[in-house]
Amino acid sequence: MRVLATAGHVDHGKSALVRALTGMEPDRFEEERRRGLTLDLGFVWTRLGPGGECLAFVDVPGHERFVATMLAGVGPVPAVLFAVAADQGWQPQSAEHLAILDALGVRHAVLAVTRSDLADPEPVRADAVERMAATSLGKVPSVAVSSVTGVGLDGLRAELARLAGALPVPPAGADVRLWLDRAFTVRGHGTVVTGTLGAGTLRVGDRLVTGDGAAELRVRGLQCLHEERSEVSGVARVAVNVHGPSDGALGRGHVLLTPDRWLTTGTVDVRVVGEPVDDLPRTVTLHIGTAAVPVTVRPLGPDTARLTLGRPLPLRVGDRAVLREPGGNRTPCAATVLDVRPPRLARRGAGRARAAELAAMTGHPDGVAELRRRGLVRRADLLAMGVPPPAAPVVGDWLADEAHWTALRERLAAEVDRYAKARPLEPGLPAEAARHLLGLPDRALIDALARTPGRRPLLSRQGRLYGPGSTRPTLPPPVEAAVDAVRRDLARAPFRAPEADRLTELGLTRKEVAAAAAAGALLKIADGIVLLPGADAQAVAVLRRLPQPFTLSEARRALDTTRRVAVPLLEFLDARGHTERVDEQHRRCRSGPVSGGGRESNPILSPIVTCEDAGNRDK
């Protein structure tokens, strides 16, 4: 199927022309037929010869009071049948309709000089062709016709067939954005909506979401030109029977979308053609698809502006829209969407900087340029903006500009070094703190940056980031001196851990003790209990010489320590698999190698004998 809209001044014979071409009545209302004036959109169709393609027409009103309705009919349609009456020539609404088509970037049209039985069509034809050639339509084919006598209708059908053959076929796999032009209720079926499907495919059973994302609807049935269909691909006129919450609230200007594939936005940056943006009223109406939404205009550059929409719309980079002052006192302007996720303009001079950035944008989706501007963006968001991803994700769904990613890696390494210098007792920068410092939206990006090769390697361990040589704390001289004092105390009695008062006297608070343990200078058994590195292996060697199993009291005496130390030390050995409980009162050593706590936790191997064997040997 091919879909065209009519265009032209009021009472120039648009409806009569499509009636003669199709044999169908485009005026749906009795008042329209009685007054001979189209008031709303009409829909008719015909087949271009035996076995030819179907050609559907959206018949639009030509009166100046119904330009908004005309825009709703033309908005989603790729081509037009433009009518100019031979006995009246070019008129004001001819000019406004042409300006609207130019603003929308329509490139395909056929000119019909109607009522050629009432006047010489050649002067009107020449004038209209020249006017249209100066717009996006370019040089268009033209035919002089009369809907009354039938003269020229065969030639017009031939030109329409050639136009239909030249129209591009949109991708059937594209994301659906169906702008609605009608909604009504059918007894026994519920809500039915109609519109022009510009691209993509609709199938019975599909799920669609409303433009505001408030409801998900199911496609219960499809019709195309009054025929039941299981699926329809664009471009096509479709009637969709939908079911779901809020289906009764649908109407002209609403939109149905493929779920999770569109971003709705209330703020867009656009390029305006047709009038300097400084001359635009502060409030105008934006027309796109069948929607008409009031917008507030903030000029940025000579031809760029920020639009704040009265309600969010699903827009993509490159979309064409019309800006029109309510009342039609000005010529409509074209607006091309440049950015659907623009940055905030909160600082002084931000508007000028943004204008310079927008000046370099073409309005055509460019993945490389978009990624360069944003630095980081999710792949799904880029696709929803209508921009093809230029590269593979760096992690998860995240895409990164190469230069921005390298700069982030250098910043992360610098932050890791800065943190280590400022906190020598705990040099590892927490990954979540690093995320905040770099202003990143996802912790996974920090992990990916740490894995990225750079001038300064980074190590990620237990949620912290370390630079080269900073995986262990650097003890300041006062802490080193305090640790040396503890070593001297423990040299005489290796299992008599210093009392809390002694640690306080030496200036070893909980923070310093943790740093010394992380540096391998002390072995932390429990809060307030520290021994020398390797003391755990020495303790196991002593306990293996005891008759198995042994009690806490026997272990305390063998280790020459106090209950304050013996209880947490045995629990420490239990947790590491060196000893195990037999019952409430007894433990025994487990067989196997013993690794002692030290600077690098290097294995300190003892003979692999069972504790029971050692006890029997002693006997």
N, C-alpha and C positions, 0 to 999 in steps of 0.2 A: 504494500500500500504506500501511496504518497499522499501527503496532507498539505494543502494550500489554504491560505486565508485570503479573503477579499480585502481590498482597500480602495479608497476613493471618496470623493465628496458625496454628501447626502443627495439622494435622488438622481444619481448618475447611472442607475440601472444595474447595480451589483447583484441584488437579489433576483431580478428578472433574468440576468445573464446565467447564474448558476441554475436557476429553474429550467431555462432552455437547454442547458448542457446536461442536466441530470434527470429531468422529468420529475423532480421531487420539489416539494414546497419547503423553502428554508425558514419562512416566517412561522413560528410555532404558535403565536398567540392571535386570537381573533382581532384584537385591536390593531395589531400590525397589518393584518390583511385588510381591515376596514380603512385604515388611514393610508395604506400604501407606504408605510415608513417602518423600517427595521428598528426595533427598540432593544433587542437582546441578541445574543449569539444564536445563529442557526447552524444546523449540521446536515449536509446532504452529501451524496456520493454517486459516482458512476464508474463504469468500466471502460477503459480505453481500448475499444475494439474487442472482437471475439478472442477470448483467452488472454487479453491484455491485463495490465495492472489496474487495481482499483485506485481511483483518485477521489479523495475526500476533501470537501470544502468546509471551512469554518467561515460562515457569512457574518460580517461584522457591521454594526451600524455606522453610518457616515455623519450623523448630526454632531455638531460641536459639543452638545450636552452629553454625549455618550462616548467621548474619547476614551475614558477609563475602561469602558466595556470593550471598545475596539482594541485597546492594549491587552486586555485579558485574552482576546481571541488570537491576536497576532503573536504574543509573547513566546509561546512554546513551539511555533510553526516555522519551518525552515524556508518557505517560499510563499509568494503572493501572486494573486491575479489582480492587477491594478486597473481600475476602470476610470475612464475620463469620457464624459459625454461630448459628442461632436458638436451639438448645438449650444453648449455652454462653455466648453473649454476648461482651462485650468482655473480652479477655485480655491478659496482659503483652506478648506478641509483636505483638498488634494495636496496642498503644500504641507499641512501638519501631518497627514498620514505618511507622506514621503519622508519628512524629517524623523518620524518615529521609526520607520523602517531602516533609515540610515543609522540612527542611534543604536538600534538593535544589531546592526551589522548584517542584515539580511542581504544575500548575494544572488538570489535566484528569483526571477519574476517574468511574467508575460504581461504586456500592455494591451488592454482591449479598449479600442475607441468605440464606445457604445453609441446607439441611436444614430448610426451612420446613414440611416434612411431619411433623417431630418435635416442634415447639413453635410457639407463637404468635410470628410474626416481628415484630409491631408494636413491642413494647417495645424490642427489640434495634435495630430500624431507627431509632427515634426517638433512642436513645442514641448510636448510631454517627454519624448525620447531624449531631447537635449537636457531637460531638467533632471531626468533620472540618471543620465550618464554621469552627472557630477556627484553622485552618491555611491554608497557601497554596492548598489545594484549594477552599476556600469551600463554598458550598452545592452538594451533588452530587446527581444523580438516584439513586434507589435502587429495587431490584426484589427482591421475595421470590421465591426459586426453590427447586426441588428437583431435583437431578441424577438422583434415582432415579425419581420420578414424571413428570418433565418439566414440572411446573407452573412457570409464570413464564419459561420459556426464550425463548418468542417475545417477551415483553415486554423481556427482557434484550437480545435481538438488536436490537430496535428502538432501545433506549437506546444500545447500542454503535454503531449506524449513525449516530445523531444526534451522538454524541461524535466519531466519525471525520470527519463532515462539518465539525465545528467546529475540528478541529485545524489549526493554522497549517501552511502548506506551506513548508519551508525552501528557501533559494535553491539552485538546481541548480549555480550557479557558485561556490559557497563552497569554501574550502579543505578538503580531506578530512582528517579525524582519525577513523580507524576504530579504536575500542577493541576488542581481540580477546577473545572469551569461550571460544573453542575453537581448537585446532590439532591436525591429525592428518595422516597420510600415506596417500595413495591410490596403489596400485600402478599404475605406468605414467604417473602424473601428478605425483607428488611432494607437496609440502607444500600443504595446504589450510587456510585459516583462516576463521573465521566471526565475525560481529559485527553490531551494529546500526549501519548507516550513518545518522548523524544529519542530515547535510547534505552538499552537494556531489555530484559525479558520479564514478563509477568506470567506466573503459573498458578493454577488453582492449587490451593494449599499453602501458598507462600505467606510469610509473615511480613507485614509492613508496619512502620511506625509513623505516627503523625509528626509534623514538622517541629512541634514543641517537645517531642519526646514523651508526652504525657500518657500515651496509650499505644498499645500494640494491637494491630488488627489482623485478622486472618482473611485471605481471599477465598470466598466461598464459591464464586463463579465469575466467568469472564464472557463478555460479548464483544464482537468486533463487527460493525456494520450489521447489527441485528442477528449475527450468527454466533451460536455457542462455541466457545473455544476452550481448550485445555491450557493453551499458552499463547501469548502474543508478544512479538518483538517489535521494537520501534523502527521506523516511525509509524504510528498507527493511532487511529481514534479507538478508544477503549471505553467500555462500561464495566465497572468492577463492583461486584456484590461483596461487601465487606461486613465482617462481624467482629464486635469487640466493644470494650468500654468506650464511651464518648463517640461512637460512630454516628450518633444522631446530631452531633455538633459540627459535622463537616459541612463545608460550603465552598463557594468560589473564593479563590485566594489561598486556600489551604493546600497542603502538599503531603503526599505519602512517599516514604523513603525506604530504601533497603536498610535494615537494621545495622547499626554499628559501623556504617561506612560514610556518614556525613557529620560535619561539624556545624552546628547552628551558632550563629554569631549575631551579636547586637551592635558590633562596631566594625567598620571596614574602611580601609584606605582605597581610594579610587582615583582614576584619571578621568577628567571631564573634558569632553570635546563639544564645541558648539557655542560656548560662552565662557569668558574668564570667570574663574570661581569666585573672585571678589565681587562680581556683579550678581551672583546668585542670591536669592532670598535666603534668610537664615533657615527657614523651614520650607521644604518641598516634598513632593511625593515620589518615592522610588517605585517604579514598575518593573517587575521581573516575573516571568512566567505569567500566571494569572493573579499574582499578588500585587497589591497597591498599599505601600506602607509609608507613613509619614517619617521623614528623617530630618535631623538637624545637621546643618552643614558647617564645618569648621575648615576654612581655607588653610592650606599649608604652603603650596607653591603656586605658580601661575596657572597650572592646569591640574593640580592635585588637591585633594581634600579628604578630610575624615568625616564619615557619615555615622551618626548615632541613630540606630533604627528604633522605630516605635515598638517593634516586636522582633525577636530573633528570627532569622531566616537561614535555610541551608544553602550557603553560597560557597563557590570555589573560585580559585584564582583563574582569571580569564573570562568569568561570566560577564555578559553585556546586559546593561539595564538602561532604563530611561528615567531621567530626572525631569519632572514636570511640575510647574507651579499650579496649584489648584485654581481652576478658573480659566486656565489656558491663555493668559495674557502674554506669555513668553513662548518662544520657540523651544520645544523639548530639547534637552541635552542628552548626549550619550555619556554613560559612566561605565568604565571598565574596571573590574575588581582587581586590585593589585595585591592586597593582603587581607586575609580573613581573620588573622590573629595578630593585629598590630600591637606594638608596645605602647605602654602608657606614656603620656607626655606630661610629666609632672614637674620637671626641672626647667629652670630658665634656659631658653635657647633650644629646648628639645624639639619644638616645632620646626625651627629652621633646619636643624640637623636631620629631622625626619624628611623634610621636603627634598633635601639633597639626596637622601637615600632613595626616595620614591622616583626621583628624576631618572635614575638609572634602571628602573624596572620597566620591562616591556609589556607586561600584562599577559605574557605567554608563560605557561608553567615551565619552570626551569629548576630542576632538582639540585643541580650544583650550586647555582646562585642562591637558592632558598636555604640550603644547608649552610652555606658560607655566612649568610646573614644571621641565622639562628644559632649556629654553633652546635647545639644539641637539639634533637627533636625525635619523637617516636615515629617509627615507620608508619604505623597506622594513622597517626595524625597527619603526616605528610600526604598520604594517599587521600585522606578525607578532605584535605585542602585542594585536591585535584592536581597534585604535583607528583611526578614519578620519582621514586627513591633512586638516587644516583649511585649508591654503594650498599654494601652489606652492613648489617648492624655491628657495632663494636661489642655489645653485650645485650642479651635479651632482645628487646624491640627498639633499642636506642641506636640512632644514627648520629655520627659525629663528623664535623668538618675536620679534615686532617690537621690543618694548621692550629685550629682551636684545641684539638685533642692534645697535640704536642705541647702547646702552651699550658694546658691544664696539668699535664704530667710534670712539667718543670715547676709549676706553682706548688704541686703536691709535694715534690721532693724538697723544695725550700721550706714549706710548712713543717715537714717532718724534722728537718735539721733544726729549725727554729725552736720547735717544741723540745727536742732533745737537749739543746743548750740551756733552755730556760728551766728544765726539770731533769737534771742529771740523775736523780734518784729513781725516776720513772720515765725513761726516754721514749717509750712507744706512744705515738700519737693515736688516740682512739679513732677508729674509722668513722664513727658517727660525727665526731668533732671535725674531722677532715671534710666530711660532706658539707657541714655548715660553713666552714671556712671558705670552701670553694663555691658555695651557693649552688650545689648540685641537687637535683630533685630525687635521686635514687641512690641508695647505698651501694647497689651493684656496680654503679659507675666508678666508685672509689676502688673496689676490688679489681675491676678491669684496668684502671689506670695503674695500680700497683703491679699488675702482671705485664704491663706494656714496657718493652725495653726502653731505656733512656740512658743519659750520661751518668746518672747516679742511680744504681740499682736500689730497689725497695723490697723489703721483706714484710709480708703480712703474716702475723701470728696471733691467734686467739683474739681477733678483733682489734689488733693494734698494728701500726705501721712503723717500721724501723729502717733507718738508713744504714749504709755500710759502717760496721764497727760499733753500732749503737744498739745492738740487740740486748746488751746487758747494761745495767746502770753503771755510771761512773761515780765512785764514792769520793766525796770531797775529803780533804786532809783530816778535818776533825772526826769524820765518821771512820776513816781508815785507822786513826789512832785509837778510837773507842773499840773497834773490832780487834785490833792488836791486843788491847787490854783483856778482852774476853778470851782471846786465844791463850794468853798467859795464864789466866785463871783456870781454863779447862785443861791445860797441859798437865797440871798436877792431878786433877780428878776429871777425866773426860766425860763422865755422865752426871756431874753435879752442875746443872745449869745455873747460871747467875740468877739471883733473886730479882724481883721487880725493882727493888730499891737500888740494887747495883746497876741495873740497866739505866735507870733514871739518872743516877750519879754520873754515868758515862755519857749521858746525852743521847742514848739510843731509844728514841720513841718508836711507836709502832711503825711509822713511815720509814724511819732509818733501818729498822730491823728487816722490814720487807725488802728494801732496796739491797741490803747486804746479802739477804738470802737469794734474791734474784741474781746478784752478781756472783754467787757461788762462794762468798766469803764466810757465810754462816749457814747452818742447816736449821731451818725453822721446823720444830716438831709440832708446836701448837702455839696459841697466843701466849706470849710471855715466856716460852720455853725454847731456847736456842742452844745448839751444840755445834761442834766443829764439823765441817764437811767430812763424810766418811764414818761418822759416829754410828750411823745405823748399821753399817757392815760390821763394825767392831762389836756392837751389841749382839748381833746375831751369832758371831763367832763365840762370844762368851756364853750365850744361852745354849748353844749346841753342846757345850761341855757339861751341861746340867743333866741329871736323870730326867728322862722324858716320861710323862708330861711334868710341868713344873707349875708352881703357884706364883702369884704376884709377889708374895713375900720372899720366896726363894730367888726370883729374878732380881728384886730390889737389892738383896744382899750381895748377889753375884756381881751386879753392876756397880755396887758401892754408891748408891744414890738414894734419893728420898722418894717417898710415895708421890709427891708433887710432880716428879719427873718420870717415875717408873710407869704410872698409869697412862699418860699420853704417849710415852715412848712405845709401850707395847701396842697401843691402838694404832700408832703410826706404822709399826711393823706388820700388824694384822692387815691394814689397808693395802700394803704393798706386797702381800702374799708371802712374807718371810715367816710369819708365825700364824697359828690358827687356834681358836678356842676348841677345847675338848668338851668341857662342861662349864658351869658357872664359876668354878674355882681354878680350873687348870687350862694351860695352853701347851702347845708343843711346836717345835720348829718344823718347817716344811722343807723337803729336799729340793735341791736345785741351786743354781748360781745365785749369788747375792750381789746386787749392784748398790754401791754406796752413793749417797748424795754428795756431789762435789761440784767443781766449777763447770764441768760439762757432763755430769752424771755418767762418767766413764765406768764401765763394769769393773768391780773389784771381785775377782773370782776366788772362792774358797773351795776346798775339796767337796766333791759332790757325793756326800754320804748322808744318810738319813740321821735325824737326831736320835732315833732309837738305836741305830748302829753305834753312834758315838757313845751313848750311855752304856751299851753292852760292852764296848771296848774298855771303858773306864772300869767296869766291874771286873 
